[in-house]
Amino acid sequence: MFARYDMGKAAIDELQSLGTGFTVQRVTVPGIKDIPVASLNLIRESGCDIIVALGMPGKEKLDKMSAIVASMGIMQIQLLTGKHVLEVFVHEEEAGSEQELAALMDRRARDHAKNAYMLLFHPEHLTKMAGMGVRQGYEDAGPLTGSKGGIRH
């Protein structure tokens, strides 16, 4: 609820534009430290195959600590369940203005929604992108000079 932009709506929008074959369940929690238990419940009780965990840590030291705690919990859920939980956090100070922050939150949520879709339905697409300097939310960094990225034959 602290997030200042509805990243869940952006992610769902993106998933709906990608096609069918899946059902989206949305759960909203009070803060990022609540994400791990919500993720575990979605996997165990609702049978979800993948989670896109969206959140916005604030800029205070306490917020940074909360993000670390949430990240550790998310990692534990992945190890316990063998399911991906894509952590999609946008830190409040990542952008210089509110407009840039909103655009970043929208794009990162959409990019990770695509990643979730690809992990489930087209994992070979992700392999093709290996080494290509792909970022979620910002412009891609691109491959290193002389690198072809992807699979070496």
C-alpha positions in Angstrom: 0.0 0.0 0.0 3.0 2.3 0.4 3.7 2.2 -3.4 2.8 5.5 -5.0 1.8 3.9 -8.3 -0.5 0.9 -9.0 2.1 -1.5 -10.4 -0.3 -4.4 -10.1 -2.7 -2.8 -12.6 0.2 -2.2 -15.0 1.4 -5.9 -14.7 -2.1 -7.2 -15.2 -2.6 -5.0 -18.2 0.6 -6.3 -19.7 -0.3 -9.9 -19.0 -3.7 -9.5 -20.6 -2.1 -8.1 -23.7 0.1 -11.1 -24.0 -2.6 -13.7 -24.6 -4.4 -16.5 -22.8 -3.4 -19.7 -21.1 -3.3 -18.3 -17.6 -5.3 -16.8 -14.8 -4.2 -13.8 -12.8 -4.8 -13.5 -9.1 -4.1 -10.2 -7.4 -3.4 -9.9 -3.7 -2.6 -6.5 -2.1 -0.7 -6.4 1.2 0.0 -3.5 3.6 3.8 -3.4 3.0 6.7 -5.2 1.3 7.5 -7.3 4.4 4.1 -9.0 3.9 4.9 -10.1 0.4 6.6 -13.4 1.3 3.6 -14.9 3.2 1.2 -13.7 0.6 3.4 -15.3 -2.1 3.5 -18.6 -0.1 -0.3 -18.6 0.3 -0.8 -18.0 -3.4 1.5 -20.9 -4.3 0.3 -23.4 -1.7 -3.4 -22.5 -1.3 -4.2 -21.2 -4.8 -1.8 -23.3 -6.8 -0.1 -20.3 -8.5 2.9 -21.3 -10.7 4.7 -18.0 -10.5 4.4 -14.8 -8.5 5.2 -11.2 -9.6 5.9 -9.4 -6.3 5.6 -5.7 -6.7 6.6 -3.1 -4.1 8.1 0.3 -3.5 10.6 0.7 -0.6 10.9 4.2 0.6 14.1 6.2 0.8 14.7 6.0 4.6 17.2 3.6 6.2 14.3 1.7 7.8 12.7 1.3 4.4 15.9 -0.1 3.0 16.1 -2.6 5.8 12.5 -3.6 5.2 13.3 -4.2 1.5 16.2 -6.5 2.5 14.0 -8.4 4.9 11.3 -8.8 2.2 14.0 -10.0 -0.3 15.2 -12.6 2.1 11.7 -13.8 2.7 11.0 -14.0 -1.1 14.2 -16.0 -1.6 13.1 -18.4 1.1 9.7 -18.9 -0.5 11.3 -19.7 -3.8 13.6 -22.3 -2.2 10.7 -23.8 -0.2 8.3 -24.1 -3.1 10.5 -24.4 -6.2 8.5 -21.6 -7.8 9.7 -18.3 -9.1 8.7 -15.2 -7.2 9.9 -12.3 -9.3 10.8 -9.4 -6.9 9.9 -6.2 -8.6 10.9 -3.4 -6.3 11.2 0.2 -7.4 13.1 2.3 -4.8 11.6 5.8 -4.3 14.9 7.5 -5.1 15.5 5.7 -8.4 14.0 8.6 -10.4 14.5 12.4 -10.3 10.9 13.4 -10.5 7.5 12.0 -9.8 6.7 11.6 -13.5 10.0 9.7 -14.0 9.2 7.5 -11.0 5.7 6.7 -12.3 7.1 5.8 -15.7 9.7 3.6 -14.2 7.2 1.8 -11.9 4.9 1.2 -14.9 7.7 -0.1 -17.2 9.4 -2.3 -14.6 6.0 -3.9 -13.6 5.3 -4.5 -17.3 8.7 -5.8 -18.1 8.6 -8.3 -15.2 5.1 -9.4 -16.2 6.5 -10.3 -19.6 9.4 -12.1 -17.8 6.9 -14.1 -15.8 5.0 -15.0 -19.0 8.2 -16.0 -20.7 9.3 -18.2 -17.8 6.0 -20.1 -17.9 5.3 -20.3 -21.6 8.5 -19.5 -23.6 11.6 -20.0 -21.5 13.7 -20.4 -24.6 13.1 -16.7 -25.3 14.9 -15.8 -22.1 17.9 -17.9 -23.1 18.1 -16.0 -26.4 18.4 -12.8 -24.4 21.3 -14.0 -22.2 24.2 -11.7 -22.3 22.3 -8.9 -24.0 22.3 -6.4 -21.1 18.5 -6.4 -20.8 17.1 -4.3 -18.0 13.6 -4.0 -16.6 12.4 -0.5 -16.2 15.3 1.3 -17.8 16.8 1.3 -21.3 18.8 -1.9 -21.9 22.6 -1.7 -21.4 23.3 -3.9 -24.4 25.9 -6.6 -24.7 29.6 -5.9 -24.2 31.5 -4.8 -27.3 32.4 -7.8 -29.3 29.9 -10.0 -27.5 27.2 -11.7 -29.4 25.2 -12.6 -26.3 22.9 -15.6 -26.3 24.0 -19.2 -26.6 27.5 -20.0 -28.0 27.6 -22.8 -30.5 
